[in-house]
Amino acid sequence: MSAQTISNQTEQRRRPISWSKVAAWLVIISAIVIIIIPFLWVIRTALSTQRELLAQPKALLPVGFTYNNFLRVLGQVDTATAVAAGGSGQQINFWLFLRNSIIVTSLIVVCQTFFSSLAAYAFARLKFPLRDKIFFLYLTALMIPGIVTLIPNYLLIRELDWDNTFLGIVAPYLLMSPFAVFFLRQFFLGINKEIEEAASLDGAGKFTIFWRIIVPISGPPIATLAILTFVTSWNNYLWPFIVGNDESVRVLTVALAIFRSQTPQGAPDWTGLMAATIISMLPTLLVFGLVGRRVVNNLQFTGFK
């Protein structure tokens, strides 16, 4: 073995520990544990029977393993059987609330993605007086907490008599959001102007250029925005709770939050509630499982980390 090889091996052995990397890994592991433990608790509770869970609340694994809680949430178990197993006698009208969530989320995703795309294209390509200043003022809305506009929005919905309606739930989110406009504008600015100029020479108008050229080119970021909007809308709780508390328009997140029925043993029906929670999470888990990497890549491309 040459002296040079021995010297290199000695240098590698003497290389100091990178404490910054150690600290980074500790933070990552801690974050994973903090996220995973509640999720495992939800799964353990959903797969346990109510009686066994109350008897062994600190158990790490499902006690009295059963799928009955999922069947109960989906309306496949009668009330007498549910009470006999230690669960609540009240049923969650799951299919109604799921339908309401789908209606609300679909309206918000379609409308917000479309109108945000139009606004982003206008700020990126159209020339009009005070364009950049107007965009800056609009962007400052990102720094305003949503709770600040909650009461004014609610008073407006009440004046319009839109409370306890789908329109009242989706109205504040239909047009556009500052994040969505900024996100798409970053991408539109990177599109070669020569493509639009060529289409303009062929007689295409601004909307034709946007719809026939810009939208197809911008498919990945627009799809990413739609996915992010879907996740946010699906998990939204506070506004639907305030405006849409009537059962006919109640969304799934609100229905789960107000499910406080007592079991014959005098405790909340945690097993049924956690089973319903898992089912309600499936759409978002499925979306991110299929396209999660693409979402991250598009966020990095447009400047978000």
Stockholm file with secondary structure:
# STOCKHOLM 1.0

chainA/1-305         MSAQTISNQTEQRRRPISWSKVAAWLVIISAIVIIIIPFLWVIRTALSTQRELLAQPKALLPVGFTYNNFLRVLGQVDTATAVAAGGSGQQINFWLFLRNSIIVTSLIVVCQTFFSSLAAYAFARLKFPLRDKIFFLYLTALMIPGIVTLIPNYLLIRELDWDNTFLGIVAPYLLMSPFAVFFLRQFFLGINKEIEEAASLDGAGKFTIFWRIIVPISGPPIATLAILTFVTSWNNYLWPFIVGNDESVRVLTVALAIFRSQTPQGAPDWTGLMAATIISMLPTLLVFGLVGRRVVNNLQFTGFK
#=GR chainA/1-305 SS CCHHHHHHHHHHHTCCCCHHHHHHHHHHHHHHHHHHHHHHHHHHHHTSCHHHHHHCTTCSSCSSCCSHHHHHHTTCSCHHHHHHTTCCSCCCCHHHHHHHHHHHHHHHHHHHHHHHHHHHHHHHHCCCTTHHHHHHHHHGGGGSCGGGGHHHHHHHHHHTTCTTSHHHHHGGGSSCCHHHHHHHHHHHTTSCHHHHHHHHHTTCCHHHHIIIIIHHHTHHHHHHHHHHHHHHHHTCCHHHHHHCCSTTTCCHHHHHHTCCCBCTTSSBCHHHHHHHHHHHHHHHHHHHHHHHHHHHHHHHHTTCC
#=GC SS_cons         CCHHHHHHHHHHHTCCCCHHHHHHHHHHHHHHHHHHHHHHHHHHHHTSCHHHHHHCTTCSSCSSCCSHHHHHHTTCSCHHHHHHTTCCSCCCCHHHHHHHHHHHHHHHHHHHHHHHHHHHHHHHHCCCTTHHHHHHHHHGGGGSCGGGGHHHHHHHHHHTTCTTSHHHHHGGGSSCCHHHHHHHHHHHTTSCHHHHHHHHHTTCCHHHHIIIIIHHHTHHHHHHHHHHHHHHHHTCCHHHHHHCCSTTTCCHHHHHHTCCCBCTTSSBCHHHHHHHHHHHHHHHHHHHHHHHHHHHHHHHHTTCC
//
